[in-house]
Amino acid sequence: MKVCASNGQLIGAVALLAVVLSASAVPLPSQEFIAESDEVTGILTSQDGKRWGDIPSLQWSSTAPSDASIITVSLNQTYQTILGFGGAFTESSAYVLSELSNSTRASVLNMMFGKEGLKYTAGRLPIGSCDYSLETYSYDDHKGDTDLKHFSIQKDIDNGMLPLVQEASKIAGKPINIVASPWSAPGWMKDNGHAVCGPSAYLTLCKLKNSMQGPWAKYLSKYLHAVKDYGLNVWGMTIQNEPEGMVLHEAMWQTASWQRDFLKGHLGPLMRKEHPDVKVLIYDHNEDHIVKWADTILGDEEAAKYADGTAYHWYSGDHPENMETVHEKYPDKLLLATESTAAFDKEDVEGGEWSIGEHYGRAIAGDLASWSLGFLDWNLILDQHGGPLHYGKLRLDDNVAGSDSMLIANISKETKDPDVIPQVSYYYMGHFSRFLDQGDVRVGVSAPQELQYSTAFRTTSGNVVVIVQNQNDEPKVAAVKYNGKFVNINLPAHSIATVQWKA
């Protein structure tokens, strides 16, 4: 087995990501990036070949080059506190990891959660099956069991999802902050009689029966009790994944007014009584309609008592102004980006398109600048077809594409231990997740248009962290200004840099 960098070079995985096995390997920094006194440290990823490469000779200067773009950092301006970064613990990801050898699996998990990898500390967990499961299932398939006497999460233990969260927490050295999300109620609770929405003629029926609102609320609460008892740290729960999504896999259609009334009449009081420690997030769908949903639910005085914030996805394109509007209207409520991915480009499995990485860079910086507590990606790892996923009948030997992922395992029947290939998005994510952790605070930053995707933070350890992106076709010089001094950074075309120093 080998782990390939997105430019085709090899990274030793068996001895962990930071250990170089050949002279041609991509050099990865192994330090913890803790700046001392006036020292400035940084890493750079660029289209011309660098992947988390150390930036040499960073130092403070009294002046900036005449051609520099000035980025000014102000610690006096403070904004939201960070929750963390991560991906989704789907059954598909658990399955792909199970196809790896023990040593490779350990190395790949370190690439996600270890100190030499992405240092993930948060993640999303489907409640029941979703599109990235191997089959449709619920925790109680006994029709009419409104008392939930047959409820069990054993399926999520057997398929490896819950043990995977425990492994991740052990590697991270702290409990992973989980955001749980349901895709569908059991079929017997729905008008269409199935968790999967099915043919278009039945999509309008793909919703919860009104008589099942109470049992469905109890079902969700019972799930939270069960996974807590299993030892997981559930930070929050969204009421419904993509409630406006009329799709062919597990889904459940809701309107904003329906979700408001369900929250007020059933789920909200039960959550405050049985799970006061768990954040309740509304919506969990695309950025384009987030204001309408927030106004309907957070604008309702009774419903707002039970809603801690709003979750959203990126599939309608970047609309940071919408999250800004929600924050301005409801400043005491949280915002969290809970899902993102791209269509999988199976023609370019060796690292993927650079533009996808840059999309992640724009989205993460934009979401953080628009009050998100962090950024959660979709599947942690998938196979070379962007799967497996059950609803499309995709299997490992089918040449059909699913979704992209930051890590792709090239699985075949002939290979006992598959290659694992980090995509460009993996490195872009690392420029944020490797440096930022729960409790860090976003601070003020001003940047010119050509380097607009810049953001800054003060960490709990007392560091200032600045992420700068050059998504232009020509190189730029960024002069980061702090307390009247400058750190000058040479940015190649299509690159991202992270620098830090002690405040």
PyMOL commands that set and color helices and strands:
alter all, ss='L'
color gray80, all
select helices_A, chain A and resi 91-98+102-113+154-158+161-172+187-189+200-205+210-230+256-274+287-297+301-304+320-329+346-348+354-369+424-433+449-451
alter helices_A, ss='H'
color red, helices_A
select strands_A, chain A and resi 3-4+10-11+41-46+53-54+60-61+69-81+84-88+122-127+177-182+233-238+279-286+309-313+334-339+372-379+382-383+407-410+419-422+441-446+455-458+463-470+476-482+485-491+495-502
alter strands_A, ss='S'
color yellow, strands_A
deselect
rebuild
show_as cartoon
